[in-house]
Amino acid sequence: MGASKRKAKKEDAQPAAGTLYYGDNLDVLELHIKDESVDLVYLDPPFQSGRDYNVLFAEYSGERSAAQIKAFEDTWKWDLGAEAAYRKVVESGGSVADVLHAMRTFLGENDMMSYLAMMAPRLIELHRVLKSTGSIYLHCDPTASHYLKMLMDAVFGPARFQNEIVWYYKGAGISPTRWARRHDILLWYSKSNDFYFDPDPVRDEYADSTKKRFSHFIGNKRGGADYGEQALNPKGKHPDDVWQIPILAPSAKARLGYPTQKPEPLLERVILSSSREGDVVLDPFCGCGTTVAVAHRLKRRWIGIDITHLAIGLVKYRLLTGLGARPKQDYLVIGEPTDLAGAEALARDDPYQFQWWALGQVGARRTDQKKGPDQGVDGRIHFHDEPAGGKTKSIVISVKAGKLKATDIRDLRGVVARESASIGLFISMNEPTSQMRREAATAGFYSSPWGTKHPCIQLLTIADLLAGGGVDYPPPTQVNVTLKKAPRPKTAKKQYELYPQGEENDTAPEPEEEQD
């Protein structure tokens, strides 16, 4: 395949549940994930398919700032980072190098080529960590699926291609100039011919007309062969390569506020069909953690990787609220600050990541999703302390990594008043001065409808957060609705019980189904 690979540390071991890594997935794969240690890979690499198609193919010089995926910046740029990734793969030689070189000859230097250049070394690493019996599902859309399929052919081999799965959904936008775009693509490849696949857990229900037609034994003659009397499989219809699964509506209870969030039923089909309980499932672009949450619920071990602390915070919150899983107790988190030195290093190296991390410690959401003026508000917490249908209250948050000023708390009080917030929270790396504490104390208390009192201005240091400190806001009906709670899993439905008068004949063609 070409590109050289660094061996992962042999001492690294996965805990019973899983591991959540903060960092660039290429670095994490090379340094931490051992050869042939993963049973199933699902990845949904960020890509701005909604941008004007022509813009994706516009050529650029190689002088733009280094490419790096940030939360909600769902795109790649051709720059020096993409050029370096391209050269590393091409100079290693092999089939991947040949395909990538041909693509650049055809595409030139543009955002699409950057995406492919950055994906190539990651796909090579994913091939390395996948077991010989393992599978990989690459989620993409028709904008880039044909290019990615060529890359996958180069990495895994054309003979390892198993299916191009179409995820069909309703509710997408309609253009007056073309057919409505209503599907994504999942490219399924195996590492070898000896791969695991079990369709039984994800079989579909037969159409009513098919049930009626097969309500008694009937003959089955096809291609000149007589397969005798046939009956429907009692477990359901063998699933095909078109999956009709609804997207998450903007108001869905399961939505966590992450724009690329995928529905859990989609990941259930992938995980149930291509892994067993106890197998290791890896998502190198885990985002808000749908793969991680489903794998955890289905009793698989898992590895999740993301390059933003925003995503890591969302995954932790989702595991806690949806599955009761806690870091250190039920899974490991690697790459997050665990002491003041680590927090200081993060603040120095990337202030925006530091803000995301600090806000994540208190279950808050960053106010702006892009860099720019914050108008005194770095994050918010929304909560309810009134009976159902009551008003949503808010906590505004200011995060300071550097030197503190005496006016910081006075400014926060002004923001609380301007935003009509109930509470203001000031998070700082350094210890607030006595003057700042006096200023906070004079702000008084917020009184909940239940008679509890909570300081209107609260001060927390990073040391407080690392020691388990948190925001003081109203019990007993305290509900943080900033990050919507992940729904608790429901009891699994029974398998379809259709006409148990006979099992499906494995040597015969699948009974043909009529469409309703």
N, C-alpha and C positions, 0 to 999 in steps of 0.2 A: 504493500500500500504506500510506502514511501516515507512519510515524515517520521523522524526519530521520536522515541518516547522515553520519558524518564520513568523509572520504576517508582511506584508508590511505596511509602514507608511500610515495611512489613509488620511493624508493631501496631499499626492502626487496626482497630477492631470495632465492629458495629455493635451497639447495644441491642437489647431485646427488641425495642421498638424502632428506633431510627436515629438519624443524625441530620441536623439542619446546619448548613454551612453558609456563612456570609462571605462573599468574595466572588471574583471572576471564576466562572465555572471551568475555564480551561486550566487555570492554576490549581483549582481544587481537584480536578480529575487527575492531573499529572502528579500531584504531591500526596494525595490522600486516598485515592481509590485504587485498590489492587487489581491486577490482571484477573479477568474472568471471575469476578466476584458478584456480578449483578445478573439477575434473572430477567428483568424487564425494564426497558427504558421507554418513557413517554416524554416528549419534549414539544413545546409550543413556542418556538423562538419568536421574540418580538419583531414585528415587521409592520411598517405603516402602509398597509395595502389600501387604505382609504385616501392616500395622497393621489394627486393627479398622475395618471399612468406615465405621461410623458416626462414628468419631473424625475421619476425614478431612473430614467435612462439618460438624463442630461449629464454631460461629461463635466468633470471638475479637475482642477489641478491637485497635486498631492500635498498642498501646503495648509490644509485645514487642520484645526485642532484635533487631537487624538480621539478616535472613535471610542465611545463608551456608552453602554446602555444605561439609561437612567429610568426610574419609574415614570410611566406614562409618556415617555419620549420613545414611541414605538417605531423606531427607525434606526438605520445605520447610515454612515456617511463615508464616501470615499476620501481618505486622508492618509497621513503617514502610517497610522496604525493598520489600516486595511492593506496598504502597500507592503508593510513588514510581514503581515500574516500571509499574504499571497506569496511573497518571495520565500518564506520559510517552507511552505508546502511544495512549491514548484522546484526549488533547489534540492529537495529530498528525492525527487524522481518518483517514478511509478505511475500507476493508472490515475490516481487522484491528481497528480501534477499535470498529466496529459489533458485531462478534462478541464481543469481550472485554467490552464493556458489557452485552450481552445475557446473557452467562454470569454476570456478577456479579449482575445482576438476579435470575437464577434460583438461583444457588448461595449468594449472600451472601459474607461474609468468613470463609473457612475455609482449611484447608491445601490443599485441592484448587484453590481459586481462586488461592492464592498460587503454586502450581505453574504454573498456566496464565498468570498475570500475568508471572512470571519467564521463561517459555518464549517468550512472544510476541516481545519485542525480539530474542531470540537467533535465532528463526526468520526474522525480517526480515533480520537481518545475514547469515544463511546463504544466503538468497535472493540477496542482493547479490553475495556472493563467488562464487556458482556460475556456471559458464559456461552459455551458452545451450544447449549440447549435454549439460549435466550432469544428474545425478540425485541425489536425497537419499532415504535410508532412515532413517526414524525408528522406533527400537525402543522398544516400550512393552508394557504388558500390558492385559488387558481392563478393569482398574479405571479407566483414564484414556484408553484408545484412542479412544473416541467423541468426547470433548472435543478431543483433539489433532487428530483428523481435521477437525473444524470449523475449528480454527486453521490447519491446513495448507491447507484449501480457501481460506481468506481470504488467506493469504500467497501461495500459488502459483496459485490458481485451481482450481475444481472440475474443469475440463477437463484439468488436468495430473496428475490422479490416475491412476496406472497399475495398481497392485495393492495389495490388503491381503493380505500374506503371513502365513500361520499357521505359526509354528515349534512343531511338536508334539514333545514329549519325554516320556519315562517317568521315574518315580522321584520325582515331586513328592509332597507330603503329601496325605493323604486325609482329608476331613471326613465325619463321619457324617450331616451335615445337608444336604449338597449334592453335586452331581456333582464328581468330582475335577478340579481345575484343572491342566491339563497342556499349556498352550500360551501363547506370547507372540505379539505382533503386530508386524509390520514394515510401516509405511506407506511405500509407494514413490511418490514424485512426481518429475516431470521439470520442468526449467526452461522448456522449450518443446516443441513437437511434434517437433523435430529432435533427438532424444536418442539416445545410443549404448546399444545392447543387443545382446549376442551370447549366445544360450543354449548354443552348442556346447560351451564348456568345462565346463559344469555339467549336461549332459544326464544323465538317470537311466537305469538299466538296465531293460529291459523285463521284465515278469513272465514266468515260465517258460511259463505257459499261452499268453501272447501270442507268444512265440518259436516255440512248437510250432505254433500256428495259422498263423503267417506263415512257416513254414519253406519254403513255396512261394508263388509269386505267386497272389493271389486278387483277385477283383473287388471294387470299392468303389463302391456306388451309395447316395447319400444325398440326400434332399430332391428326388428326381426327377432328379438329375444323375448321369451315369455318368462316374466318374473313371478308368475303365479298371483295368488290373491294378496292384495296389499291393504294396509291400514295405516292411519296416521301415527306418527311417533307420539306416544303418550306424554313425552316431555315437551312437545311443541315443535314448531317449524324450525328447520336449520336456518340460522341467520344468514342474510345475504350481505353484500357489500354496500348497501345504501341504508343508512341509519337515520330514521326520522325522529329526532330528539329536539324538543323545544329549547330555544336559547333562554337565558335568564332575563326575565322582564326587568326593566329599571326599578320597579317597585317590589320585586320578589323578596320574600323574607330571607332567602338564602344569599342574596347579594350582599357583598361585603364592601362595596365601594371601589372595587378594582376594575377598571374598564375592560380588561381582557379576560375576566373570570369566565371559566367554562362550567357548564352544568355537571353535577356529580354523576348523573346517569351515563353520561358519555364516558367518563373515566371508569365507571363500574364495568361497562362492557369490555373495555380494554384489559383491566386488571383481572376480572373473573375468568376471562377466556384464555389469557396468556400467562397466568401465574398461579401458583398454589399457595395455600396458607404457609407462612414462614419464609416465603421467597423474598428476595430483595428487589424493591422497585425504586428506580432512580428517575428524578425529574431535575435536569440541570438548569431549567428556567422556571423555577417553581412558583413565582409570582405570589398570589394570595394563598396558594397551597391546596388547590383542589385535589391534585394527585396525592399529596401527602395525607390529607384528611381521609380520602377514600381508602388508600392503602392501609392506614392505621385502623380504620373501622373494619376492614376486611381481614385483619390479622396478618398483614404482610409487614415485613421489615421495610424500611424506606430510607432514602437519602434525598434531601431537598437542597438545592443550591440557588442562591440569588445574590445579585450584586448590589441591592439596595437594602438599607436597614428598614425602610418603609415596608417592604415585602416581608422581611423576617419578622417584624412586629405583627403584621397581619396574620402570618402563619401561626405564630405562638398564640395569638388571641383566638384564632379559629380552633386550634386544638384544645384550648382550655374551655371555651364556651360550648363547643360542639361535642367534645369527646372526653372532657375532664382530664386531659393529658397535660402534665406540667414539665417544664424543662428541668433537667438534672434528675428528677424522679422517674419520668417516663421516657425521656429522650434527651439527647445531647444537643447543645448549641455551640458551634465552633466558629470563632471569628469575631464574636461580639466582645466589647470591653467587659472585663470581669473585675477590674480594679481601677483606681484613679489614674494610674499610669496609662492604661489602655484607653481610657476615656480622653485623657489629655492628648494622646497621640492621634486619636480619631479627630478631635476638634482642630488640631493643628494641620492635619493632612487634608481633611475635607469637612469644612464647617457645616455644609448642608447635610451630609450623612450624619454628622454629630447631632444636628437638630432632629432628624428623623429618629435616630436611636433614642435620644432623650425623651421625645414625645411618646415613643413606643413603650417606654417604661411605665407610663401612667395611662396607657390606653387612649391616647389622644390622636387626632388627625391633623396633619400639617395643613395650615390654612391655604397656602398657595401651592399648586402642583408644579410650578415652574419657578426658577430663580427670579428674584426681583424684590422690590420693596414690599415689606410685610405690614406696613402701617401700624407697627407696634404689636401685631398679633402673629406669633409663630405657629400656634396651634390652638385647637379647641377641643373641649369635651362637652357633649350634649347629654343631658340627663333628665329623667322624669322623677318628680317627687310629689305628684298629685295623682288623684284617682284617674282611671282610664279616661282618655279624651282631654286630659288637662294639658296645660301649657308646657312646652319643652323649654327647659332652662339651659344656660350655657356657662362654661368656664373658659375664659380666655387665658392663653399661656404665652409667656415670654421666656425665651431660652437665651442665656448669656454664657459664652464660653470664656470670655476674656475679662479684662479689668472692669470692676463694678463702679458705678457712679452713684452719688447720693440721690440723684434725681431719678434713678431707674424705677423705684417704687412709686414715686409721685406720678411718673409717666404712665405706669401700669394702672394706677387708680383712674387716671383720665381715660384710658382705653376702656376700662370696665364701664365707666359711665357712658362713654360714647357708643359702645356696643350693646348697652342695656344688658350686660352680663350679670350673673348672680355672684360669681366668684372670680378672682384673678389669681393666677398661679405664676410665681417667678422661680424658674429653675436656673441655678448657677453652678459653675465649676468651683468658684471660690466662695468662702464663707461670707455671708452678708454682714455688713457693719452694724454696730449697735444703732446708729442713726437710721439705717434702712429698716431695722426691726421695729423701731419706735414708729416710723412712718406707716408700716404695715399694721401695727396694733391700733393706730388711731382710726383705721378704716372701719372698725366695728365688726359686726357679725351678720351673716345671712341667716334668717330664720325660716325654716321649712314649714309647710302647712301642718306638719306633724309635731311641731314644737321643738325640734332640735335646732341647735345653733352651731354655725360653722364660720371660721374666720373669713371675712370678705377678701382679704389679701393674704395669701399663703406663700411661704418661702421654703423651697426644698433645694438642697445641694445635691450634686452628683453622688457624694458619699451617702447621703440619705437614701437615694434611689437604689444604690448598690446594696444597701443594708436592708432593703425591703420596704422603704418608706413610700407613702402614696398620698393622694389628695384626700382631704377631709371634706366629704359632701354627703348629703342627707341619707341616712337609713330611716326606717327599715325597708322602704320601697325603692331604695337607690337602684337606678337602672342606667348604666352607661349605654347610650344609644348612638354614640359616635361611630363605633365600628359595630355594625349589626351582628348580633349573635349568630353563630352558625347553628342551624337547626339540629337538634338531637336526632340521631338516626332512628327511623321507624323500623318495626319488626319486618323482616323480609317476608314478601309474599310467597306462598307455596308455588311450586313448579306447576305448569299447566298440566291438568289431568284430562287429557282428551282421548276418549275412546280406547281404553286399556285392553282391547281385545287382541292386541298383537304388537310386538316390537318391530321397529324399523329394520329392514333387511339391509345390512351394510353393503352388500354387493349389488344391490339394486339401485336405480336412480331414485333420488328423492321424489316423493309424490308431488305431482304438479298441483300448484295452488291456483284456484280461481280468485280473481280480484273482486272485492265488493264494489 
